[in-house]
Amino acid sequence: MRGAFPGLCLALLAAERGAWLCTIIHYLIRGQLDWFGLTIACVVPGYAAQLLSILWFRADGRPPGCWLLVLHLLQLGLWKRYWDVLRMATKTGGSACAGEVLMQDGDVCVLRLLEALLQTLPHLLLQAYIVVAVDPAGFVPGVSAGLSLLSLAWALVSYGRFTCLLKPGHLCPPAMAILCLLLWRTGMLGTRVLALVLFARLYSFWVFAVAGGHWLLMSFWLVAQQTDIVAQPCCWRLFNCLVGAVYIFCYINVRPGPSKHRVAVFYAVST
């Protein structure tokens, strides 16, 4: 399971990017330059995760060379990290390097979650809107939206699995537990994305008012919890604003300790 998990993450990421490329070619061939441009624009926020990956390589004492910089410029930096984790996990079967494998796996899980929220989620919203409001028979955008939804849900599951492994005495969740988490995340994200897309189709730009109100409410709630993950005041405010935007779609536990009460409040407000 230790070696299969990063391999599965890499395969799903490759499938998502392949569908993304097909979508770009699809719009270009059909002359839909507006959707082509917006799909290309969704790629840009993903460079934040690539930049953070380079900084983490440097912090780990591995100064990135030209080849590594080119990979990150092509947005293949996380692919390299997944490959390193897969190779390390399959090469070292003992427990001597288990801690190093866990830390490398944790780095790529956090980076992939950041990339999914900044890049995959906007792409999912765009393609879902096109399928629902513009081209209901669009096969290529529909497949791309489906794979993006699955990839985003898997990024959340991977992050949850890593945080679970960090707790003392916790073992790797079994395959059925991971499957249940994936179904839960996929259903939760799918319904929220569909609700926003349908609202945008009926009420146009009023969807930004609804999403903005939800974002402000969640951001104020995070401030009230006094999350101390980020120490600097400016970064702390930015962190709360970013996580508040994420809470429009899903819940991520950003505080240590039991979270059942926070989850109950989140679903009571979001339902």
Secondary structure, DSSP 8 states (H G I E B T S, - for coil): -TTHHHHHHHHHHHHHHHHHHHHHHHHHHTT-HHHHHHHHHTTGGGHHHHHHHHHHHHHTT----HHHHHHHHTT-HHHHHHHHHHHHHHH--SSTTHHHHHHHHHHHHHHHHHHIIIIIHHHHHHHHHIIIII-TT-HHHHHHHHHHHHHHHHHHHHHHHHHHHHSTT-----HHHHHHHHHHHHHHHHHHHHHHHHHHHHHTTHHHHHHHHHHHHHHHHHHHHT--S--SHHHHHHHHHHHHHHTTT-----SSS--HHHHHHHHHHH-
